[in-house]
Amino acid sequence: MNNENKSVLRKITDKVYGGLDMSWRNVILFAVGTAVITTIFLVVPIFKDTSFERMGITFEAWIFFAVIIMANCKTPLDSALKTFVFFLISQPLIYLFQVPFSSMGWGLFGYYRYWFLLTLATFPAAYIGWYIRKKNWLSLLILLPVLWLLTSDYVGCFRSAFRHFPHLIVTAFFCLGQVLLYLYTFTENLIQKILGFFIPLAVIVIMMLIGPRMEVSGTNYLPDELYLSENAAVVMEQTDKAKVEISQSGEMPVLYVTATALGEYPFSIVDGEKTYHYILVIDENDNGSTRVDIIRAD
């Protein structure tokens, strides 16, 4: 297709997803820039509990950045290396920039373990992801997991916005926009675009019908300062609504929490002859966001 016959939108997508100079210098600048912006959204109070704060917590913005990098690399290996380095620089910088503003100080890096594992996963993911540039059925197959994640996000955020408008409405439209943008850019015919939109949506709807009404998971610190040995264990009443595990022992222990219902769930940590009692609290704040808190029970 001649450039003169292309629509304005097609010219823009061709430039953003294939026409940018993704040199090593620009990858590094891109990583530092996104880290600075993310830190601002995380530490400035006005952004708390908004769609902007989610940039430092969830995936949707980082999917957007990663796809831009992959689409502008020359080879699969180039895509893998540059995407990996982008995350290797940006994620720890976000924690580093937050240290002066956080009461946790350097303890914030306890959360980095999760993002480091994701950073390692970007290498094979970006190697495979480079092939979305082919704009064929293979592109759609590679995109489907990403489309599913984004669909899950925009469905959940639209539901939240419906209950507590306008909470997360920006994230909802951002994720929906990414789905439509990637289908427009990386698929070649209408059938692929329709399948790419409705298959992830159908999976999400089915999961909502047969799965738990809510699900939250993530890492949390204990509310007090204590040292846990590697032999420490969580003791909790048998329930399918909540689970607590120790994901990191030592001076700054980190717990991994999963829950499928609001409520309070007592649990204990036994470490040798010592026992510590806590309550896991799962509730909603005024904006409708699910809040996870751990309080000392003794």
URDA-V283636 format. One line per field, one symbol per residue. ss: DSSP state (h for helix, s for strand, l for the rest). Layout:
BEGIN
ss: ???
END
This chain:
BEGIN
ss: llhhhllhhhhhhhhhlllllllhhhhhhhhhhhhhhhhhhhhlhhhlllllhhhhlllhhhhhhhhhhhhllllhhhhhhhhhhhhhhhhhhhhhhhhhhlllhhhhhhhhhhhhhhhhhhhhhhhhhhhhhhllhhhhhhhhhhhhhhhhhhhhhhhhhhhlllllhhhhhhhhhhhhhhhhhhlllhhhhhhhhhhhhhhhhhhhhhlllllssssssllllllsllllsssslllllssssssslslllsssssslllsssssssssllssssssssssslllllsssssssll
END
